[in-house]
Amino acid sequence: MKNISSFKDLVDKYDYFLFDQWGVLHNGKKKFKKAEECLNLLKERNKQVVLISNSSLPSKFSISNLNRIGISESLYSYCITSGQIALDNIKKDIYKKFGNKCFPLRLSKEKIKYFNLHIEKNASKANFGMIADIEEGLSVLDFAGFLDNLMKNNLPLLCSNPDYLVDHDNKLSMCGGTIAQLYEDMGGKVFRYGKPYEPIYFNIEKKMKIKDKKKVLVIGDSLWHDICGGLNMDYDRLWIKKGIHKAQLKNNDEIMPLLDKYPPTFAQNE
């Protein structure tokens, strides 16, 4: 891992730049000025910019949020979310193989509407479970009964947001990916489509017509998702340190094993 002081040092080496959103471009409420400067630089150099999010909603909602906080659509070539990939694949991967009755794991009315789900609250009559974002303040224990019902009925779990944690105003909250990982560890079958899993990157490679992986740079703050995803796809990886792992930076016993498992190519403070 090479520490860099300026993003400009990397611009000429790559043609495609795959940016994480939350924690890299913005904090959910406001854009980061330095990140916007990087996007403007890439536009000036005619580089291809892709914005990737593990948001459980379809891409149009991510684009709308970017517009709201002042990140212009002119600064990127493509925006894709894990929710969009899940929506695009739910019929093929879930309905055709298992059925269309969904056992919801605390799904909001919003998610049920956007995925047009046929809800079945009795797990024994359902065909699959689904989890998306999680309300603040919930813990793994709040999902114990749901996971027990899934296991008893041998139901697959669709997770439209694979993130483990999200930073809300410097407070970490659990995401659906934590519960999905627990279910997989229990022996359950899980379908995930966002970072670090291949479907979202295959979608980008097809859309952007990427032929040379060595011309792709992934930029993200999560070693678990952004850097791991880039590693899985054989892309170079820029890790933004002062993001989701900033608290762990003070503890080598926590951060070093992650860096060994998901090694970035480059690292930058912010």
Long-range contacts (C-beta under 8 A, 24 or more apart in sequence): 1-239, 1-259, 1-263, 1-264, 1-265, 1-266, 1-267, 2-265, 2-266, 2-267, 3-266, 3-267, 3-268, 4-238, 4-266, 4-267, 4-268, 5-268, 7-38, 7-41, 7-238, 7-268, 8-41, 10-217, 10-238, 10-266, 11-41, 11-42, 11-45, 11-47, 12-45, 13-217, 14-47, 14-215, 14-216, 14-217, 14-236, 15-47, 15-48, 15-212, 15-215, 15-216, 16-47, 16-48, 16-50, 16-208, 16-210, 16-215, 16-216, 16-217, 17-42, 17-47, 17-48, 17-49, 17-50, 17-216, 17-217, 17-219, 18-50, 18-52, 18-204, 18-216, 18-217, 18-218, 18-219, 18-230, 18-235, 19-49, 19-50, 19-51, 19-52, 19-76, 19-219, 19-220, 20-52, 20-53, 20-195, 20-219, 20-220, 20-221, 20-222, 20-225, 20-226, 20-240, 21-51, 21-52, 21-53, 21-55, 21-62, 21-66, 22-53, 22-166, 22-167, 23-167, 23-220, 23-221, 23-222, 23-240, 23-243, 23-244, 24-219, 24-220, 24-221, 24-226, 24-240, 24-243, 25-51, 25-66, 25-71, 26-66, 26-69, 26-71, 27-167, 27-169, 28-168, 29-69, 30-69, 31-69, 31-70, 31-71, 32-270, 34-270, 36-70, 36-71, 36-75, 39-71, 39-75, 39-76, 40-75, 42-75, 43-74, 43-75, 48-77, 48-78, 48-208, 49-75, 49-76, 49-77, 49-78, 50-76, 50-77, 50-78, 50-79, 50-80, 50-204, 50-208, 51-76, 51-78, 51-79, 51-80, 52-79, 52-80, 52-81, 52-194, 52-195, 52-200, 52-204, 53-79, 53-80, 53-81, 53-82, 53-194, 54-81, 54-82, 54-161, 54-162, 54-163, 54-175, 54-177, 54-194, 54-195, 54-225, 55-81, 55-82, 55-83, 55-161, 56-81, 56-82, 56-83, 56-86, 56-111, 56-132, 56-133, 56-160, 56-161, 56-176, 57-81, 57-83, 57-110, 57-111, 57-114, 58-83, 58-84, 58-87, 58-114, 59-83, 59-84, 77-208, 78-204, 78-207, 78-208, 80-200, 80-203, 80-204, 80-207, 81-194, 82-160, 82-161, 82-162, 82-192, 82-193, 82-194, 82-195, 82-200, 83-114, 83-132, 83-160, 83-161, 83-194, 85-193, 85-194, 85-199, 85-200, 85-203, 86-115, 86-158, 86-160, 86-191, 86-193, 86-194, 87-114, 87-115, 87-160, 88-203, 89-191, 89-193, 89-199, 90-115, 90-158, 93-191, 94-127, 94-128, 94-156, 94-158, 94-191, 98-127, 98-128, 98-155, 98-156, 99-127, 99-128, 100-127, 101-125, 101-126, 101-127, 101-128, 102-126, 102-127, 102-128, 102-129, 102-130, 102-158, 103-128, 103-129, 103-130, 103-146, 103-149, 103-150, 103-155, 104-129, 104-130, 105-129, 105-130, 105-131, 105-143, 105-146, 105-157, 105-176, 105-179, 106-131, 106-134, 106-135, 106-138, 106-142, 106-143, 106-146, 107-131, 107-132, 108-132, 108-133, 111-160, 115-160, 123-149, 123-150, 123-152, 123-153, 123-155, 124-152, 124-153, 126-153, 126-155, 127-155, 128-155, 128-156, 128-157, 128-158, 129-155, 129-156, 129-157, 129-158, 130-157, 130-158, 130-159, 130-160, 131-157, 131-158, 131-159, 131-160, 131-161, 131-176, 131-179, 131-180, 132-159, 132-160, 132-161, 132-176, 133-161, 133-175, 133-176, 134-173, 134-174, 134-175, 134-176, 134-179, 136-168, 136-173, 137-173, 138-174, 139-174, 140-174, 140-178, 140-179, 140-182, 143-179, 143-182, 147-179, 147-182, 147-183, 147-186, 147-188, 150-183, 150-188, 151-183, 151-186, 151-187, 151-188, 155-188, 156-188, 156-189, 156-190, 156-191, 157-183, 157-188, 157-189, 157-190, 157-191, 158-190, 158-191, 159-190, 159-191, 159-192, 160-193, 160-194, 161-194, 162-192, 162-193, 162-194, 162-195, 162-196, 162-197, 162-225, 163-194, 163-222, 163-225, 164-224, 164-225, 165-244, 166-244, 167-243, 167-244, 172-244, 172-247, 177-225, 194-225, 195-220, 195-222, 195-225, 195-226, 195-228, 195-229, 196-224, 196-225, 196-226, 196-228, 196-229, 196-230, 196-231, 196-232, 197-229, 198-232, 198-233, 200-229, 201-229, 201-232, 201-233, 217-265, 221-245, 223-258, 223-259, 223-261, 223-262, 223-264, 224-258, 224-262, 227-262, 227-263, 227-264, 228-261, 228-262, 231-262, 231-263, 236-265, 236-266, 237-263, 237-264, 237-265, 237-266, 238-264, 238-265, 238-266, 238-267, 238-268, 239-264, 239-266, 239-267, 239-268, 240-267, 240-268, 240-269, 240-270, 241-267, 241-268, 241-269, 241-270, 242-269, 242-270
